């Protein structure tokens, strides 16, 4: 046990440099038994580096880690686990073809004989401690995302974890799973477990955390109680006093920090339903084995409207976007943009027909070996040709104009691989919006971005909608959909299983549809 008054874990003077970059600058931070410490900051603020040092994945250049008041050497994850420090990241490290018990045996096994019966009993005991039923004999690949996350937490608990680091644990969870996770965390902290919680959803931070530590440019700039704090004030601390960026607005900020906002504003023109839809999808199907990956999807997006697509990861969202953008051919069905059928067109022809795209793989949507200016021009090179040659002067002028308009923190000649995630997304937004698309298909547009960058993206999507374009927003972040969309459709198993006006939607109602609850109730009623 820790001596009363002594923090369970202390970080003292932690400093880490990567060349001239100081990722962590003399950080002092502690967490007590039974406490939830939220660790916040923009991308690049130093959160990941600090938690990697705590878990032994990286070594500090200076400073020390103390547990129960005593210095400890944490040079590897094995050292961290031996010291009672566990970590669950967004990317699960489970073997899908193995059972829950086998995965936990694999994680904790050493050379020699393994007692399967004893291992299974330890899984059951850890699940009871977590407060959520977990089938020790279930095959992992058949589990939901939330269930797989619980298995990762069980791995830490079986190792006699005293401090659990959770990195963006709610990013891909439906509301019911978030509720179960938070109930489990409260149950564990009541027993004395300490938790470091990293999240960009500030309303969840305020709900769960006891204390909040905020990093900015590698330094700890705030360490304060969570009680009574306002998410917008926290966001301001994260970015240095003001979250307002070029083109941002108050509605975008509220969405960026996870506050519910009405999708429609009183002064916005009503959606025009008289002309052709900006995007019309009819009976769209993509064959798969054993069932279609996109299954008879029909939906429309009007000009001046944002339609959100919600769904648990892996329910056809990625495949739907690929079919719409022309990188995967549909098995059947039609796609029209502004009344023009584009079903059989290649990606370049779809762009010319008025389809804008913002795919979830931002690094895969640019040419990493090329400059910012060439990535901005690459989808429309004919505009910059003089005869058979590319006009460098016109490419440079085009880039300079977009860099200023979209507040891209880069020079035209900078290699795009050197940009932050937020600035790379600005390049992709600029490339798509500059063409004035009839409809923009935006998939996971803020995944991995910090509050300031999220705010900017939301403002740009709203501005595009208000200018008369349609937007199909595919996202696993329900706060994002509730804050931006006019309507929300839900995909489950590749099918549209429900639709709600955003003004009437709640996280809970969307969560029921996403997990198939409504469909199951309808079948029972029939």
N, C-alpha and C positions, 0 to 999 in steps of 0.2 A: 504493500500500500504506500501511497505518497504521503509524506509528512504534511499535516494540515497547514494550509497557507502556501505550500510549494506547488507551482504549476506542474502538471503531468509532463508536458513537453515544453521546452524552451529553445528558441533559436536566438543565439547571441552573436551579434556582429557579422551575420552571414553576408559574405561578399563573393560575387562570381563575375569574372570578366571573360568576354570572348573577343580577343584582340583589343580594339579601342572601345568596344561597347561594354558598359557596366550593366549587366543584367540584373544583379542584386547588389545594392549599395548599403552595406553596414546595417542590415535589417535585424531588429530585435522584436521578437513576437513570441507569444506563449499561448497555451491553451490548457485549461484546467480539466480535471475529471468531471464528467457529466456536462460538459459545455460544448455548444456548437459555435464554432468560429467560422464566419463567412469570409472568404478571401476573395476580394474583388479587384478589378482593374481592367483597363483596356487591353486589347491585344498588344503584346510586346511590353507590358508593364512589369513582367517578371514573375507572374504567378506560377507558370509551368516550371520555370527554372527552380524556384524555391521549393515546390513540392517534389521535384525530381531529386533535389539535394536531400530533402527529408526522407525520401524513400530509397536513397542509395543508388539512384540511376545516374547521378552526377555528383561530382565532388566540389565542395566550396573551396575557393582560394584562400579564404580567411573566415574565422568565426568557429563556433562550436554548437553542437546539439546536446542538450541536457535532458535526461529523463529522470523524473523524481529528484531533481537537484544534482544529479551526477552526470558528468560528461561521458558521452558514448561515441564510439566510432561507427559511423554508418556509411560503409564504403560499397555496399551492394544491397539489393533487395533482400538477400538472405540475412544480412545484418539487421535490416529494418524489421523483418518479420520476427527475428530472434528478440528484438527490443520491444516488440508489441505494436509495431506500426504497420498497418495494412493500407492498401490503396486500390480503388476501383476507378478505372478510366472509362471514357466513352467507348473505346474499342475493346470489346470483350475478348479474353484469351481462353476460349473454351473449345474443346474438340466436339464438333456437332454429332458425330456418330457414336460417341460414348455416353453412358448414363451420367446422371448427376454425381452419384457415388464414385464412379470411375474417374471423372474429372477431378474431384477433390482428392482422390487417392494419388492421381498423377501429380497434382500440385504439391502434395506434401510427402511424396514417397522418397525413400532413400534406397540404396542398394540393400538387398536382402528380402526376406519373406514379408508379404503384405497380408494383413488379416482383413479380408473383405467384410466379414460380419462386424468386426469392431469399427471399421470405417463407415459402414452403413449406419451403425448406432450413433456415431459422432455426427453424421449429417442430420439425423433426426433430432438430436439434442441441440445442435446449432440452429435448426429451423424453429424449434420451440423457443429458443432464446430470441430469435428474430421476430417471433410472433406471427409468422406467416407460414401456412402449410406449404411444404416443398416435397414432392415425390422423389425419394432417393433413387428410385429405379427408372425414372423418366429419361428418355433419350433427349439430349439437349437440343438437337435440331428441330424437335417437335414442340419446343417451348416457345412462348411468346417472348417479346423483347423484355417485358417487365420481369418475367420468370427467370430469364437468363441473368438479368442484373442481380436478382436475389441469390442465384448460385454464386456469382462473383463475390457478393458480400459474405456468403457462407464460407467461402474459401478463407477470407480474412478472419472470421470468427473462430473457425476451427483452429487457427494458428494462435489462439489466445491473444487476439488483437485488443489493445488498450486505446489506440488512436486510429481512427479510420478516416482516410482522405477520400472524398468523393468529388470527382472532376466532372462537372456538368451532368449530374446523374438524372436530371429530368428531361434532357434534351429530346429524347425519342419516346417518352412515356405518355400514355393517354392519362386523362385526369384521375381515373380510378386507381391506376398504378402509382401515380404521384401521391395520392392520399395514403395508399398502403406503405409506400416508402417512407413518408414523413411519420406515419404512426410507428413504423419499425424503428426509425431513428430516435423518436421520443422514448420509446420503450427501452432502447439500448442505453441512451444517455441517463435515463433514470437509474440504471444499474451501474453507472459510473464511466461508461465509454465516452471518450472525447471524440469529436468529429470536426474535421476541417472540410468546409462545404464551398465548392467553387461553382458559381452560377452567374449567368447574365440576366436571369429573370428576377428582377429586384423585388417584386411583390412576394416571391417565394422566400427570398432572403430575409425580408422583414418578418415574415410569418414564422420562419424556422429558427433563425439565428439568435444567439444570446449576445454575441459580440461581432463586430465587423472590422476587419482590417482591410485598408485600401492601399494598393500599390499604384504608384505613378512614376514612370520612367525609372524603374528599378528601386525606388525609395518608398518606404512606408510613410504615407502622408496622413493617415488617420487610423486610430485604434480606439473604438468607442462602442458603448452599449447600443444594441439594435433597437431597444424599446423606444417607441416614440419617433423613430426616424421616418422621414418621407422618402419614397423611392426617387423622386425627382431631385431632392437635395443630395442623395447618395450619388446619383449620376453626375451631378455637378462636381462633386468631390473627385470622382473618378477621372474626369477629363480636365480638371483644373479650373473650376469656378463657373464655367458655362458650357453647356452642351450644344449650343447653337452653332451649326455649321452652315456654309453657303447653301441656300436653297431649303433649309430645314424649317419646320414650323412646330407649333406647340402640340398639334395632334400627332405629328410624327414622333416627337419626344415621348409623349405619353405611351404610345405603342412600343417604342424602343425599350422603355423601362418596365413594360409588362402591365400597364394599366389598361383597363377596359375603356374603350372610347366608342362613341357611335360612329358607324361607318359612313352615314350620310350626314351632311351638314345642311342647315336650312337654306343657305344661299346658293347651293349647288343646283344646276339645272337638272330637271328630271331626265331619266334615261329615255332616249328616242327608240321607240319600238316600231316605228313605221317603215324604216328602211331595212336593207339586208343586215343580218347580224355581223358583227365584226369577226366572230368565229362561230361556225356552226359544225358540230360533230354529230354524225348520224350513224348509229350501229357499228361503231368502230371496234374491231376485234383483232387481236394479235394471238395467234395460236400458240399453245404451249403444251407441255406434257407433265402431268396428266390432264390439266385444265388450262383454258386460255389465260394468258397473262394480262391481257386487256379483253374484257368480255362484254361486247354489245353496248359500248358506252355511247350515250346520246346526251349532249348538253350544248348550250349556246352561251355566248358572251356578246352583249350588246355594246355599241359604241358608247363611251363614257361610263362604263361599268367595270368593276373588279369582281370577278368570280373566283372564290377560293376553292381549292381542292384539298380536303383533309383525308388523312388515313394513316394507320399504323404503317411504319416502314415495311416495304416489301409487299404491298398490296396493289401494285400495278402503276404507281405514280411515275416511277422512272421510265417504265416501258411506254406509258401514255405520252410523256414528253418526247421520247425518242421517235415515236410514230408521228407526232404532230410536226416535229422539226425535220423529218425526212431522213433521219439516220437509220431508221428501221422501217421496213415496208409493212404496211398493214395487211392482214389476211383478208379482211373485208371491211366494208363501211366507207363513208365519205367524209372529207374535210373540206370546208369552204371558208375562205377569208373574204369578207366584204361581198359575198355572193358569188365569188369565183372559185370553182373547184380546183384544189391543189393536190388532191390525193395521190396522183401519180408523178408529181414533180420532184425533182431533186432538191437538196437543201438550198442551193443558190437560187433556183427559180422560185422557191417559196419566199425567200427574202425579197426578191423583186416583186412578188405578188402582194407584199405588205405584212408578212409574218415576221415579227421580231422575236428573238430568242435570247434567253438568259438561263443557261443550263446549270445544274447543280455542281458540276465539276469545272470550277472556274479555271484551274490550271490546265485542264484539258481543252478549254475553249480559247486558249491563246497559244501562240508559237513562242515557247520559252526562250529560244535562241535569238529571237528578233527584238527590235526596239519597241518602245511605246508607240512611236509614230507609225511604224509599219503595221503593228497590231490594230491600231485604230483604222487603218485604211484597207486591211486585207480582205474584207468582205465586199469591197466595192472598188476594186483596182481600176476598172475601166474609166472611172471618173477622173483619175489622176494621170491618164496616159496622154502623151503628145505623140501621135502616130503610134509606132510599136513600143515606144520607150516610156518609162515611168518618170513623171516630173517630180524630182526631189523637192523642188521649191514648193509645189502645190501640196505634196504630202506633209511637208513641214508646217506650212501655213494652216492646213486642216488640223493637225495635231495641236498646234499652239492655241487655236480657237477653242477646241474641245477641252484642253487642259484648263483653260481659264473658265469656261462655262461650267464644267463639272468639278472644279476644285480638285483636280488630280495632283497630288503632291509628287510630281516627277517632271523631268525634262524630256523633250521629244526623243532624244537619242539614248535615254537610259534603257538598259536591258529590262524587259518586263519582269524577268525572274527576280529582279532586285526589289520589286515593289511589295508592300505589305498586302495582306488579304483584302483590306478595305480599299486600297488604291487600285488593286487589280480589278476589284468588282466595279469601281468607278469607270475604269477603262471599258469594261464590257457593257455597262449601262450606257456610257456615252456612245459606243459603237451601235447599240441597238436603237436608242432613242433618237439619235441624230437623223436616222432615216425616216422619222415620223411614221412608225408602223401603224397599220390598221389595228393590229392586235399584237400584244407582247405576251409571249409565254415565258413566265418567270418561275423557275424551279429552285426552291430552297435559297432565295436570294440573299439571306443574311446569315446562313450557316457559318459559324466560326468567326463572325464579325463582332466587334465591341459595340458599346452603346452608341458612341458617336457615329460610327459607320452605319449601324442599323438605322439610326435616325435619318441619315442622309438618303439611304435607299428608299425608306418609306416616303419621304418627301418627294422624291423623283417619281415614284409610282403613282402617287396621288396627282402630281402635276400632269403626268401623261394621261391619266383618266380624265382629269378636268379639261384637258385640251381636246377630248373627244375620241381618244383611242380606247379600245377594250384591253383588259388585262386578265389573263388566266394565271392566277397565283397558286402554285403548288407548294405546300409547306407542311412540315410536321410540327410547327410551332403554332399552337392554337391561339395564343395571345396575338400573334402576328395576323392570323386570319380574322379574328374577332375585331382587331383594330383597323383593318384596311378594307376587307371585302364588303361588298353589298349583298352578295349571296354566297353560301358555302354548300358545296356538294361533297359527299363523303364516298370514298372508294373503299371497298372491302372485297378481297378476293378478285380484284380486277373489275368489279361491277360498281355502278352507282347505286348505293343502297339508301340514299336519303338526300334531301335538300332542305336547307333552312335559310330564311332571311337572316343576315348577320345581326340585325337589330333584335331578333327574337332568340338567337342562339346563345347557348351557354357552354362552358367547357364540359359540363356533365352530360348534357344532351348530345354533344358531338362525340364524347367518349363512348356513350352507349352505342351509337351508330357505328363507330370505328371498330368496336370489338364484336359487332354482330348481335348485340343484345336485342335491338328492336326487331331484327329479322327473326330471331329465335322466338320472341314473344308472339310475333304475327303468325308463325307456323303453329305454335301451340294453340293460339286462338282459333285457327282454322280447323 
